[in-house]
Amino acid sequence: MSFQQTRRIGMEVAEGLRYLHEMDRPVIYRDMKPDHILIRQDGRVKVVDLGCAGPIGDKAVAGSKGYAAPEQMLENVPCGTFSDVYCL
């Protein structure tokens, strides 16, 4: 992929995460990884699989090893929007 393509995809994923973070009841995604980013034939980007999503401040261990923010792998440690930024 070119730098421009990579940048565009990253920006669209970031917009999707921002949407979740700014909802009336904010949600953190907690499982950002390449397998969860789909690129449609028309070039639009979709983030899929909200199975690990939860409320901001949730303390459940969630996410995929190697992609999750460090705090997501620890019990009783709250996660926030910063956790999604780390994964992105």
Secondary structure, 3 states (H helix, E strand, C coil): CCHHHHHHHHHHHHHHHHHHHCCCCCEECCCCCHHHEEECCCCCEEECCCCCCEECCCCCCCCCCCCCCHHHHCCCCCCCHHHHHHHC
